[in-house]
Amino acid sequence: MLDQIAKAFKRKDYRTAQNLLKNFLQKEPRNPWGRLYAGRLYEEKRKLDLAESIYRQLLQQAEHPKIVAQARSGLQRLQSQKEAQEQQQRQQAIARVSKDPNQAKPGLLIIEPVIGEARKAAAKEFSRIMNLDSYSAQRQLPGRFWRLHRTGNIGELGIYGQELREVGIPAFWVNLEKIEQIRVFRVQSISELGKTVSIMCHDESNQLGTLSFEWSEVAQRVEGKLPVFESVVMLVSGKQERVERTQDYVYLCDLHLPQRNCVLRFCDRSFDFHHSVGIIPPDTPRSQLSTRLQWNSLIQVMIQYLPQTPLWSDFTPFAETVLQEAKVVADPRDLFAEIRPYIDIFRRAETETTWDRAFALYSGLVFCRKAD
């Protein structure tokens, strides 16, 4: 009867195979060959969970090497079928959301760190969802910092991001338009310091004005430093070549006021320390104060008034992934070229400008993630 069942499968006569198999299993319900054919029959009927259950039982219980090999082969086929079904469903979902103009706007998909023992299982799921080989999945799954994984239409990114969340991989996706809508005020000085703070600042149109806020309005603080490059001539393989080296750093700190949908941006190169109250002791000689010491004093004031406010300071490793992505993205404008940095420092090189935009992007992502 097993030969007859095998011949029925070979000619794809599954109705005959089912009848023969039913009679066979009534007589020998534990026969491993009969159970193997039952798994194949469920597979043909697209009852994949039942087929998988039988194949896994055979792997644990069967001793015949051919049965074990065929059960393992069956599981591989099931995995391929499931992945094909998932891809088809994903593409159908992407096609549906693409019809909505709001879902077709450019955005970014950010993967958050996965640490410890969870990484192995997460990398496997990451590989499946993002259609990556296992090595690439391991490399691209972040372990310590945020990673910009993909740019594209916000609707499509949301579908991928939701799938990642469902398998325990932390991710979020942001419409670039939301970042562009956040107001940015560049702080020039502090004229009043206490529970209420008054500042002189420039708005997006470079108009100077006064703004007052309370420390309780600040939801989070974002810090970062931007490299300042210098062009130097070096000997490379016996030839003189001009290369860029980091000469210095510019320090930035953003205070987020989500209720006002605005960011207060402090920069060590443009902040007026000597016309600000409460930062530098009045009897301190200017000759003893470097820009870095004055900046550290300003940060200490913020820490004093915002002891429990979350601090985001992983800008540099995030920026490196962003700058790498900017080199390969088909249309860099979809990444962050439309984001204005609002940072008052002189820049000579385009590479430095991208760092400025990367900080504005990082701060904007933190802002939107908190709002989400």
N, C-alpha and C positions, 0 to 999 in steps of 0.2 A: 504493500500500500504506500510506503514511503517513496518508492520509485514512481508510482502513479502520481503522487502529490508533486514530486519534483518535476515530472514531465508537464503537469498542468501549469506549474509556475513558469516553466520554460517557454510554453506557447501563450502565456499570459491569459490563460483560461481560469480566472480567479473564482468564478462561480463553482466550477468543478473542484478546484482546489479546496474551496471552503467546505463543500459537502464531504469530500474524502477526509479532510482534516478533522471534521466534526466526529465522524465515525471512528477515526483512529484514536483521537484523544479520549473518547468515551472508554476505550479499551485500555489505553496506556496514557493516563493523564500526566504522568511525570516523565514521560520519555523526552529527553532533551532535544532530539531532532524534531519531534512534533511541536514542542514549545518554540523552537527556532522558526519553524514554518508559520506558527501562529503569530509571532512577532512580525514576520515579513508580510503576512496578510493584513495585520493592523496597519502596517506601514503603507501598503497600497491603498487602504481605505482612508488614509490621512488621519488615522487615530494615533497620533504620534506619541502621546503620553503613555498609552497602553503598550505600544511597541517598545518604547524606551524602558518601561518597567520590566518587560520580559527579557530584553537584552542584558540589562544590568543584573538580573537574577542569574542568568546563564553564566555571566562572567564570574560571579561569585561561587556558583555551584557546579558548573560543568567541568569535566576533566578532559574530555576529548579535545585535542588541539584544534581540529577543524571547526568544531562548534564554537570554541572560544574565539577563533579568528573571525568567523562569520558574525558572531555577536558584536565583536569590536567594530567590524566593518559596518554593521547595521547602525551602531551608535554614531559613527562618523557620517553616514548618510543622513541620519535624523538631524544631526547638528547642522549640516549643510542646508537641509530643507528649512529648518527653523530660521536660519540666518537669511535665507532667500525670502521667506515669508515676512520677516521683520523688515528687510530692505524694501520690499514691495509696499508694506503698510506705511513705512516711513515716507517713501516717495509720494504715496497718495496723500498723506497728511501735508507734506510740503506743497504739493500742487494745490491743495485746498486753501492753505493760508496765503499762498502767493497771489491769489485772486483779490486779496484785501490790500489796497494801496498802503495802508498803515503798516502792514506786516512786511512790505517790500523795502522798507527803509534800511539803510546800513546800520550795522551793529557789531558788537563784539561778544564772543563767548569766552568767559574766564573760568579756568579750572583752579579750584582751591586745593591746598595740600592734603595729601593722604599719607598718614604716617603709620609706622609700626607693622604689626602682623596683617593689618587690613590691606596693605599694598598689593600683596600677591593676588588676592581675589579681585581687588579693584582693577588691577592691570589687565586681568583676563576679560573683565566686563568692558573696560575701556577699549581694548583691542576689538572686541566684537561690535560695539556700538559705532566706533569711529572708523571701522574697517582698516585697522592697522595690524602689522605683524607684531608678534609678541615683543621683539626687541625694541621696536619704535614705541610701543605702548609703554614699556617700562621707562624709557628715556623721557617721554613727553608727559607722563603723569607726575605732577610736581610733588615733592616731598617736604618742602619747607616754605615756599613762597607761592604767591599767585603766578599763574602762567596764562598769557594770552594764547589761546589755542586756535581760534579761528575767527575770521571776519566774514561778513556776508549779510544777507537779508535777515532782519531780526526775527521774522516768523520761523524761518528754517533753523536759526540758532536756538530758538526757544524749544523746538521739538527735540533737538539733540540734548540740550541742557536738561529738559524734563526727564528724558530717558536716563541720563547720567545720575540725576538725583534719585530716581527710583531704585537704582542699584547701589546707592550709598556713596556715590562720588559727588562731593560738594561742588556745585557749579552755579554760576549766575550769568545772565546775559543782559546787555544794556543797549538801548537805542542811542546812537551817537547824538541824535537830536536833543535828547534829554540833557546830555552833558553840556551841549552848546547853549541851552536855555538857562543854565545856572549863572547867576550874576556874580561877577568877580570884582571886588574892590581892593585896590592896591594901597596898603596902609603906609602913610608917610610919617606920622607921628602920633603919640598919645598925649592928649591934652588934659584928660581927667582919668584917674585910676582909683577904683574902689569897687563896690558892688556893681555900680554902673560905670561903664567905660566910654569915654568919648575919644574919637580918633579923627584925624585929618586923613583923607584918602582920595584917590582918583578913581572915577568910575570907568566904564568901558570906553567912553568918549573922551577920556583924559581930563574930564572936568574935576576940579578940586573942590571938595566939600566936607562937611562934618557929618559923622554918623555916630549914634550912641546905641549901646547894647548892654545887656546884662550877661554876666558870665554863665548864668543858668541857661541861656539860650544856646550855648556852644555844645553841640552834640559829640564832636570828635575833633581831634587835632591830627594833622598830617605833616610830617617832616620829610625833607629830602635834601640832597645836595647835588648840584649840577657841575660837571667838570668844565673847566676853562682850558682850552687847548692852545698850545703854541706850536708854530711851525719851525722845525729845526732841520738842519742838514746833517745827515749821518752817512758813514761809509757802510754800504751794503754790498757784499761780494766784490769789494774793491772799487765800487762806484759810488759817487755821491748821489744821494737821494734825499728828497725833502719829505719828512714824515711829521705826523702830528703827535705831540706828547701832552699829557695832562700837566698844566702849569699850576692850577689852583682850583678851588671849589667855591661855588656860590651856595649859600645856605638859605633854605626856604622853609616857611611854616604857614600852613593854612588852618584857619579856624572855620568850622562849618556851622552855619546857622540855618538849619533846614526849614524852620518855620518861615523864614524870610526868603528861602531859596537862594541863598547867597553864600559866598566864600570871602573871608577876609584874608588877603595874601600878604604876608610879611617877608621881606627879602633883606638880607644883611647888607647888600650894596646900595639899596635905595632908602632904607629906613633912617630917619633923622633921630639919632640917639640923644643928641645934646639938646634938642628942643622937645623932648618927651619927658613927662613926669614919671617918677617912681621907678626908673630903670637904672640910672647911674647915680650914686651918691653925689650930692652937689659939691662936696669938698675934694672930689677925686681929680687930680691933675690930668688933663687930656693926654699928656705925653706918656702916661702909664697905661693908657687904654688902647689896645688893638681892636680892630673890627671884630675879631673872634671873641675876645673877652666881653665886649659889649653885647654881642649876640647871645652869648651864654647867659648873661645877666637877664636879657629879655626872656629867654626860654625859662629861666628859673622863676620869673614872675608868673609866667603862664602855668607852670607846675604848681606854684603856690595857690593860685586861684582856681585851678582845674585839677585837683589831686586825683579825682575818680574818673576823669574824662578819658575815654579810650584814645590811645596813641597808635597811629599807623606810620611805620617808619621803614617799611621794606621796599621803598621805591627803587633803589638801584638794581637789585636782581630782577624786578619786574620790568624795568626800563630796558634791560639787556634783551629780554625776549621780545619786547615791542620793537626795538630797533632792528633785531634780526628779522622779524616778520615784515617790517617795512621794506626790506631789501628784496623780498620775494613776492609780495602781494601784487596781483595783476594791476590794480589801480590804487596807488597809495592814498588817493583822496578818500577812499572808503575806509581807510584806517584812522588817521587823525589829522590830516592836512588842513581840514576846515576848523579845527579847534585852535582858537587863539590863546596863546600862553599867558598873556598879561603879566610879563615879568620884565621889570625895568633894568635890564643890563645890556651893555653893548656887546654885540656878537659879530665876529668876523667870518665865521665859517658856518655853512649850512648844517654840518654835522652837530654843531652846538645847538642850533635852532631846534633840531629834532629832539634833543634832550629836554629843551624847554617845553615843547609840546607834549612830550612823554610825561612830564610831571603834571601838567594840566590834566592829561588823560587819567593818570593814576588817582589824583585827588578827586576828579569827577566820578570815577568808578567807585571810590570809597563812599562818596556822597550818595550816589544812586543805589548802591548796595544797601546802605543803611535805610534809605527810604523804602526800599523793596521789602 
